[in-house]
Amino acid sequence: MTYEHFFQCPHCWEEISMLLDASTSETYVEDCEVCCNPIQITFTFVNNDLVAFEAKNIEQ
């Protein structure tokens, strides 16, 4: 199951959304859809509930 999660980009501060897979918890890098800067995404699901989410600025 996937969930759409809205958050603020740590580079441009625009609100963006991402689809998160509730069957896993992971860390990966994805580019902001507005400013194209890389964001380190870390999230954790427990029993299909999002319990932790972090969008971290990756310095270029």
PDB file of N, CA, C and O in Angstrom:
ATOM      1  N   MET A   1       0.848  -1.178   0.000  1.00  0.00           N
ATOM      2  CA  MET A   1       0.000   0.000   0.000  1.00  0.00           C
ATOM      3  C   MET A   1       0.895   1.242   0.000  1.00  0.00           C
ATOM      4  O   MET A   1       1.913   1.277   0.691  1.00  0.00           O
ATOM      5  N   THR A   2       0.523   2.230  -0.754  1.00  0.00           N
ATOM      6  CA  THR A   2       1.285   3.479  -0.796  1.00  0.00           C
ATOM      7  C   THR A   2       0.444   4.619  -0.221  1.00  0.00           C
ATOM      8  O   THR A   2      -0.783   4.628  -0.315  1.00  0.00           O
ATOM      9  N   TYR A   3       1.146   5.568   0.370  1.00  0.00           N
ATOM     10  CA  TYR A   3       0.516   6.751   0.947  1.00  0.00           C
ATOM     11  C   TYR A   3       1.168   7.997   0.368  1.00  0.00           C
ATOM     12  O   TYR A   3       2.384   8.047   0.184  1.00  0.00           O
ATOM     13  N   GLU A   4       0.343   9.008   0.082  1.00  0.00           N
ATOM     14  CA  GLU A   4       0.889  10.288  -0.359  1.00  0.00           C
ATOM     15  C   GLU A   4       1.160  11.128   0.889  1.00  0.00           C
ATOM     16  O   GLU A   4       0.282  11.330   1.727  1.00  0.00           O
ATOM     17  N   HIS A   5       2.399  11.611   0.987  1.00  0.00           N
ATOM     18  CA  HIS A   5       2.800  12.411   2.149  1.00  0.00           C
ATOM     19  C   HIS A   5       3.263  13.783   1.664  1.00  0.00           C
ATOM     20  O   HIS A   5       4.103  13.876   0.768  1.00  0.00           O
ATOM     21  N   PHE A   6       2.720  14.840   2.251  1.00  0.00           N
ATOM     22  CA  PHE A   6       3.079  16.212   1.905  1.00  0.00           C
ATOM     23  C   PHE A   6       4.077  16.742   2.933  1.00  0.00           C
ATOM     24  O   PHE A   6       3.937  16.498   4.131  1.00  0.00           O
ATOM     25  N   PHE A   7       5.079  17.467   2.454  1.00  0.00           N
ATOM     26  CA  PHE A   7       6.082  18.052   3.331  1.00  0.00           C
ATOM     27  C   PHE A   7       6.716  19.243   2.635  1.00  0.00           C
ATOM     28  O   PHE A   7       6.482  19.473   1.448  1.00  0.00           O
ATOM     29  N   GLN A   8       7.513  19.994   3.370  1.00  0.00           N
ATOM     30  CA  GLN A   8       8.170  21.192   2.854  1.00  0.00           C
ATOM     31  C   GLN A   8       9.602  20.843   2.425  1.00  0.00           C
ATOM     32  O   GLN A   8      10.346  20.214   3.178  1.00  0.00           O
ATOM     33  N   CYS A   9       9.976  21.255   1.214  1.00  0.00           N
ATOM     34  CA  CYS A   9      11.328  21.020   0.717  1.00  0.00           C
ATOM     35  C   CYS A   9      12.321  21.788   1.589  1.00  0.00           C
ATOM     36  O   CYS A   9      12.117  22.974   1.845  1.00  0.00           O
ATOM     37  N   PRO A  10      13.398  21.134   2.052  1.00  0.00           N
ATOM     38  CA  PRO A  10      14.374  21.828   2.878  1.00  0.00           C
ATOM     39  C   PRO A  10      15.276  22.790   2.098  1.00  0.00           C
ATOM     40  O   PRO A  10      16.100  23.480   2.699  1.00  0.00           O
ATOM     41  N   HIS A  11      15.135  22.845   0.782  1.00  0.00           N
ATOM     42  CA  HIS A  11      15.919  23.768  -0.049  1.00  0.00           C
ATOM     43  C   HIS A  11      15.104  25.015  -0.414  1.00  0.00           C
ATOM     44  O   HIS A  11      15.518  26.140  -0.136  1.00  0.00           O
ATOM     45  N   CYS A  12      13.936  24.799  -1.040  1.00  0.00           N
ATOM     46  CA  CYS A  12      13.154  25.931  -1.570  1.00  0.00           C
ATOM     47  C   CYS A  12      11.914  26.253  -0.721  1.00  0.00           C
ATOM     48  O   CYS A  12      11.240  27.250  -0.977  1.00  0.00           O
ATOM     49  N   TRP A  13      11.612  25.434   0.269  1.00  0.00           N
ATOM     50  CA  TRP A  13      10.512  25.610   1.209  1.00  0.00           C
ATOM     51  C   TRP A  13       9.125  25.464   0.584  1.00  0.00           C
ATOM     52  O   TRP A  13       8.122  25.777   1.225  1.00  0.00           O
ATOM     53  N   GLU A  14       9.063  24.992  -0.660  1.00  0.00           N
ATOM     54  CA  GLU A  14       7.766  24.741  -1.297  1.00  0.00           C
ATOM     55  C   GLU A  14       7.186  23.429  -0.766  1.00  0.00           C
ATOM     56  O   GLU A  14       7.922  22.506  -0.417  1.00  0.00           O
ATOM     57  N   GLU A  15       5.860  23.362  -0.711  1.00  0.00           N
ATOM     58  CA  GLU A  15       5.224  22.109  -0.304  1.00  0.00           C
ATOM     59  C   GLU A  15       5.235  21.140  -1.486  1.00  0.00           C
ATOM     60  O   GLU A  15       4.815  21.486  -2.590  1.00  0.00           O
ATOM     61  N   ILE A  16       5.714  19.938  -1.242  1.00  0.00           N
ATOM     62  CA  ILE A  16       5.738  18.897  -2.267  1.00  0.00           C
ATOM     63  C   ILE A  16       5.168  17.619  -1.660  1.00  0.00           C
ATOM     64  O   ILE A  16       4.973  17.531  -0.448  1.00  0.00           O
ATOM     65  N   SER A  17       4.907  16.644  -2.501  1.00  0.00           N
ATOM     66  CA  SER A  17       4.382  15.381  -2.004  1.00  0.00           C
ATOM     67  C   SER A  17       5.199  14.228  -2.567  1.00  0.00           C
ATOM     68  O   SER A  17       5.867  14.351  -3.594  1.00  0.00           O
ATOM     69  N   MET A  18       5.125  13.118  -1.873  1.00  0.00           N
ATOM     70  CA  MET A  18       5.831  11.922  -2.262  1.00  0.00           C
ATOM     71  C   MET A  18       4.963  10.716  -1.940  1.00  0.00           C
ATOM     72  O   MET A  18       4.236  10.715  -0.946  1.00  0.00           O
ATOM     73  N   LEU A  19       5.039   9.693  -2.778  1.00  0.00           N
ATOM     74  CA  LEU A  19       4.360   8.438  -2.488  1.00  0.00           C
ATOM     75  C   LEU A  19       5.312   7.554  -1.699  1.00  0.00           C
ATOM     76  O   LEU A  19       6.438   7.300  -2.125  1.00  0.00           O
ATOM     77  N   LEU A  20       4.850   7.087  -0.544  1.00  0.00           N
ATOM     78  CA  LEU A  20       5.666   6.248   0.327  1.00  0.00           C
ATOM     79  C   LEU A  20       5.062   4.849   0.389  1.00  0.00           C
ATOM     80  O   LEU A  20       3.846   4.695   0.504  1.00  0.00           O
ATOM     81  N   ASP A  21       5.906   3.846   0.313  1.00  0.00           N
ATOM     82  CA  ASP A  21       5.486   2.450   0.376  1.00  0.00           C
ATOM     83  C   ASP A  21       5.402   2.018   1.840  1.00  0.00           C
ATOM     84  O   ASP A  21       6.417   1.961   2.534  1.00  0.00           O
ATOM     85  N   ALA A  22       4.190   1.714   2.305  1.00  0.00           N
ATOM     86  CA  ALA A  22       3.976   1.373   3.712  1.00  0.00           C
ATOM     87  C   ALA A  22       4.516  -0.003   4.078  1.00  0.00           C
ATOM     88  O   ALA A  22       4.579  -0.339   5.260  1.00  0.00           O
ATOM     89  N   SER A  23       4.903  -0.799   3.099  1.00  0.00           N
ATOM     90  CA  SER A  23       5.412  -2.142   3.404  1.00  0.00           C
ATOM     91  C   SER A  23       6.885  -2.124   3.792  1.00  0.00           C
ATOM     92  O   SER A  23       7.456  -3.166   4.111  1.00  0.00           O
ATOM     93  N   THR A  24       7.505  -0.944   3.765  1.00  0.00           N
ATOM     94  CA  THR A  24       8.923  -0.849   4.069  1.00  0.00           C
ATOM     95  C   THR A  24       9.223   0.449   4.814  1.00  0.00           C
ATOM     96  O   THR A  24       8.428   1.389   4.801  1.00  0.00           O
ATOM     97  N   SER A  25      10.358   0.480   5.446  1.00  0.00           N
ATOM     98  CA  SER A  25      10.908   1.708   6.025  1.00  0.00           C
ATOM     99  C   SER A  25      12.281   1.867   5.409  1.00  0.00           C
ATOM    100  O   SER A  25      13.044   0.903   5.349  1.00  0.00           O
ATOM    101  N   GLU A  26      12.607   3.044   4.957  1.00  0.00           N
ATOM    102  CA  GLU A  26      13.870   3.180   4.243  1.00  0.00           C
ATOM    103  C   GLU A  26      14.404   4.597   4.247  1.00  0.00           C
ATOM    104  O   GLU A  26      13.762   5.536   4.718  1.00  0.00           O
ATOM    105  N   THR A  27      15.613   4.714   3.699  1.00  0.00           N
ATOM    106  CA  THR A  27      16.268   5.993   3.459  1.00  0.00           C
ATOM    107  C   THR A  27      16.740   6.010   2.023  1.00  0.00           C
ATOM    108  O   THR A  27      17.369   5.060   1.558  1.00  0.00           O
ATOM    109  N   TYR A  28      16.439   7.083   1.322  1.00  0.00           N
ATOM    110  CA  TYR A  28      16.895   7.239  -0.055  1.00  0.00           C
ATOM    111  C   TYR A  28      16.957   8.715  -0.410  1.00  0.00           C
ATOM    112  O   TYR A  28      16.511   9.568   0.358  1.00  0.00           O
ATOM    113  N   VAL A  29      17.515   9.011  -1.579  1.00  0.00           N
ATOM    114  CA  VAL A  29      17.648  10.388  -2.047  1.00  0.00           C
ATOM    115  C   VAL A  29      16.744  10.578  -3.256  1.00  0.00           C
ATOM    116  O   VAL A  29      16.729   9.759  -4.175  1.00  0.00           O
ATOM    117  N   GLU A  30      15.992  11.670  -3.239  1.00  0.00           N
ATOM    118  CA  GLU A  30      15.130  12.012  -4.361  1.00  0.00           C
ATOM    119  C   GLU A  30      15.216  13.520  -4.578  1.00  0.00           C
ATOM    120  O   GLU A  30      15.372  14.279  -3.622  1.00  0.00           O
ATOM    121  N   ASP A  31      15.115  13.951  -5.825  1.00  0.00           N
ATOM    122  CA  ASP A  31      15.167  15.372  -6.149  1.00  0.00           C
ATOM    123  C   ASP A  31      13.818  16.036  -5.912  1.00  0.00           C
ATOM    124  O   ASP A  31      12.768  15.440  -6.153  1.00  0.00           O
ATOM    125  N   CYS A  32      13.858  17.273  -5.438  1.00  0.00           N
ATOM    126  CA  CYS A  32      12.651  18.069  -5.266  1.00  0.00           C
ATOM    127  C   CYS A  32      12.017  18.300  -6.636  1.00  0.00           C
ATOM    128  O   CYS A  32      12.711  18.608  -7.605  1.00  0.00           O
ATOM    129  N   GLU A  33      10.701  18.148  -6.707  1.00  0.00           N
ATOM    130  CA  GLU A  33      10.001  18.343  -7.977  1.00  0.00           C
ATOM    131  C   GLU A  33       9.905  19.817  -8.372  1.00  0.00           C
ATOM    132  O   GLU A  33       9.551  20.122  -9.511  1.00  0.00           O
ATOM    133  N   VAL A  34      10.210  20.733  -7.459  1.00  0.00           N
ATOM    134  CA  VAL A  34      10.148  22.169  -7.744  1.00  0.00           C
ATOM    135  C   VAL A  34      11.530  22.722  -8.089  1.00  0.00           C
ATOM    136  O   VAL A  34      11.715  23.319  -9.150  1.00  0.00           O
ATOM    137  N   CYS A  35      12.507  22.522  -7.184  1.00  0.00           N
ATOM    138  CA  CYS A  35      13.824  23.150  -7.374  1.00  0.00           C
ATOM    139  C   CYS A  35      14.909  22.178  -7.855  1.00  0.00           C
ATOM    140  O   CYS A  35      16.020  22.596  -8.179  1.00  0.00           O
ATOM    141  N   CYS A  36      14.586  20.897  -7.901  1.00  0.00           N
ATOM    142  CA  CYS A  36      15.484  19.833  -8.406  1.00  0.00           C
ATOM    143  C   CYS A  36      16.702  19.561  -7.523  1.00  0.00           C
ATOM    144  O   CYS A  36      17.608  18.846  -7.950  1.00  0.00           O
ATOM    145  N   ASN A  37      16.753  20.102  -6.320  1.00  0.00           N
ATOM    146  CA  ASN A  37      17.846  19.805  -5.401  1.00  0.00           C
ATOM    147  C   ASN A  37      17.592  18.472  -4.696  1.00  0.00           C
ATOM    148  O   ASN A  37      16.440  18.096  -4.481  1.00  0.00           O
ATOM    149  N   PRO A  38      18.663  17.755  -4.336  1.00  0.00           N
ATOM    150  CA  PRO A  38      18.489  16.447  -3.706  1.00  0.00           C
ATOM    151  C   PRO A  38      18.051  16.556  -2.246  1.00  0.00           C
ATOM    152  O   PRO A  38      18.504  17.423  -1.499  1.00  0.00           O
ATOM    153  N   ILE A  39      17.155  15.645  -1.870  1.00  0.00           N
ATOM    154  CA  ILE A  39      16.628  15.571  -0.511  1.00  0.00           C
ATOM    155  C   ILE A  39      16.817  14.142  -0.019  1.00  0.00           C
ATOM    156  O   ILE A  39      16.459  13.190  -0.713  1.00  0.00           O
ATOM    157  N   GLN A  40      17.375  13.993   1.167  1.00  0.00           N
ATOM    158  CA  GLN A  40      17.464  12.663   1.772  1.00  0.00           C
ATOM    159  C   GLN A  40      16.165  12.407   2.523  1.00  0.00           C
ATOM    160  O   GLN A  40      15.821  13.134   3.454  1.00  0.00           O
ATOM    161  N   ILE A  41      15.456  11.379   2.114  1.00  0.00           N
ATOM    162  CA  ILE A  41      14.169  11.024   2.695  1.00  0.00           C
ATOM    163  C   ILE A  41      14.359   9.805   3.591  1.00  0.00           C
ATOM    164  O   ILE A  41      14.933   8.802   3.167  1.00  0.00           O
ATOM    165  N   THR A  42      13.880   9.891   4.822  1.00  0.00           N
ATOM    166  CA  THR A  42      13.897   8.758   5.746  1.00  0.00           C
ATOM    167  C   THR A  42      12.497   8.630   6.330  1.00  0.00           C
ATOM    168  O   THR A  42      11.933   9.603   6.832  1.00  0.00           O
ATOM    169  N   PHE A  43      11.939   7.422   6.260  1.00  0.00           N
ATOM    170  CA  PHE A  43      10.603   7.238   6.827  1.00  0.00           C
ATOM    171  C   PHE A  43      10.467   5.850   7.435  1.00  0.00           C
ATOM    172  O   PHE A  43      11.182   4.916   7.073  1.00  0.00           O
ATOM    173  N   THR A  44       9.517   5.742   8.382  1.00  0.00           N
ATOM    174  CA  THR A  44       9.238   4.481   9.058  1.00  0.00           C
ATOM    175  C   THR A  44       7.734   4.299   9.185  1.00  0.00           C
ATOM    176  O   THR A  44       7.021   5.200   9.626  1.00  0.00           O
ATOM    177  N   PHE A  45       7.269   3.134   8.797  1.00  0.00           N
ATOM    178  CA  PHE A  45       5.871   2.751   8.981  1.00  0.00           C
ATOM    179  C   PHE A  45       5.804   1.633  10.010  1.00  0.00           C
ATOM    180  O   PHE A  45       6.667   0.755  10.034  1.00  0.00           O
ATOM    181  N   VAL A  46       4.782   1.662  10.860  1.00  0.00           N
ATOM    182  CA  VAL A  46       4.484   0.576  11.784  1.00  0.00           C
ATOM    183  C   VAL A  46       2.994   0.282  11.647  1.00  0.00           C
ATOM    184  O   VAL A  46       2.163   1.165  11.857  1.00  0.00           O
ATOM    185  N   ASN A  47       2.659  -0.946  11.300  1.00  0.00           N
ATOM    186  CA  ASN A  47       1.259  -1.348  11.102  1.00  0.00           C
ATOM    187  C   ASN A  47       0.530  -0.414  10.140  1.00  0.00           C
ATOM    188  O   ASN A  47      -0.598   0.007  10.399  1.00  0.00           O
ATOM    189  N   ASN A  48       1.187  -0.098   9.033  1.00  0.00           N
ATOM    190  CA  ASN A  48       0.645   0.790   7.988  1.00  0.00           C
ATOM    191  C   ASN A  48       0.412   2.231   8.440  1.00  0.00           C
ATOM    192  O   ASN A  48      -0.293   2.982   7.765  1.00  0.00           O
ATOM    193  N   ASP A  49       0.990   2.621   9.561  1.00  0.00           N
ATOM    194  CA  ASP A  49       0.910   4.008  10.027  1.00  0.00           C
ATOM    195  C   ASP A  49       2.298   4.640   9.921  1.00  0.00           C
ATOM    196  O   ASP A  49       3.289   4.062  10.367  1.00  0.00           O
ATOM    197  N   LEU A  50       2.358   5.833   9.326  1.00  0.00           N
ATOM    198  CA  LEU A  50       3.618   6.565   9.230  1.00  0.00           C
ATOM    199  C   LEU A  50       3.953   7.109  10.623  1.00  0.00           C
ATOM    200  O   LEU A  50       3.236   7.955  11.156  1.00  0.00           O
ATOM    201  N   VAL A  51       5.057   6.610  11.207  1.00  0.00           N
ATOM    202  CA  VAL A  51       5.418   7.019  12.565  1.00  0.00           C
ATOM    203  C   VAL A  51       6.622   7.951  12.586  1.00  0.00           C
ATOM    204  O   VAL A  51       6.864   8.623  13.589  1.00  0.00           O
ATOM    205  N   ALA A  52       7.386   8.002  11.483  1.00  0.00           N
ATOM    206  CA  ALA A  52       8.533   8.912  11.421  1.00  0.00           C
ATOM    207  C   ALA A  52       8.778   9.290   9.977  1.00  0.00           C
ATOM    208  O   ALA A  52       8.687   8.451   9.081  1.00  0.00           O
ATOM    209  N   PHE A  53       9.094  10.576   9.753  1.00  0.00           N
ATOM    210  CA  PHE A  53       9.415  11.077   8.422  1.00  0.00           C
ATOM    211  C   PHE A  53      10.396  12.234   8.580  1.00  0.00           C
ATOM    212  O   PHE A  53      10.200  13.128   9.402  1.00  0.00           O
ATOM    213  N   GLU A  54      11.460  12.195   7.769  1.00  0.00           N
ATOM    214  CA  GLU A  54      12.426  13.291   7.777  1.00  0.00           C
ATOM    215  C   GLU A  54      12.850  13.576   6.343  1.00  0.00           C
ATOM    216  O   GLU A  54      13.176  12.661   5.586  1.00  0.00           O
ATOM    217  N   ALA A  55      12.841  14.843   5.983  1.00  0.00           N
ATOM    218  CA  ALA A  55      13.343  15.309   4.687  1.00  0.00           C
ATOM    219  C   ALA A  55      14.535  16.205   4.979  1.00  0.00           C
ATOM    220  O   ALA A  55      14.377  17.313   5.492  1.00  0.00           O
ATOM    221  N   LYS A  56      15.723  15.725   4.653  1.00  0.00           N
ATOM    222  CA  LYS A  56      16.957  16.406   5.045  1.00  0.00           C
ATOM    223  C   LYS A  56      17.637  17.047   3.830  1.00  0.00           C
ATOM    224  O   LYS A  56      17.730  16.441   2.763  1.00  0.00           O
ATOM    225  N   ASN A  57      18.098  18.260   4.013  1.00  0.00           N
ATOM    226  CA  ASN A  57      18.853  18.997   3.005  1.00  0.00           C
ATOM    227  C   ASN A  57      20.188  18.304   2.779  1.00  0.00           C
ATOM    228  O   ASN A  57      20.931  18.065   3.731  1.00  0.00           O
ATOM    229  N   ILE A  58      20.499  17.980   1.536  1.00  0.00           N
ATOM    230  CA  ILE A  58      21.809  17.434   1.192  1.00  0.00           C
ATOM    231  C   ILE A  58      22.586  18.555   0.527  1.00  0.00           C
ATOM    232  O   ILE A  58      22.226  19.033  -0.549  1.00  0.00           O
ATOM    233  N   GLU A  59      23.646  18.959   1.181  1.00  0.00           N
ATOM    234  CA  GLU A  59      24.475  20.055   0.643  1.00  0.00           C
ATOM    235  C   GLU A  59      25.145  19.636  -0.652  1.00  0.00           C
ATOM    236  O   GLU A  59      25.654  18.520  -0.761  1.00  0.00           O
ATOM    237  N   GLN A  60      25.146  20.521  -1.625  1.00  0.00           N
ATOM    238  CA  GLN A  60      25.797  20.243  -2.916  1.00  0.00           C
ATOM    239  C   GLN A  60      27.113  20.931  -2.975  1.00  0.00           C
ATOM    240  O   GLN A  60      27.820  20.826  -3.977  1.00  0.00           O
TER     241      GLN A  60
END
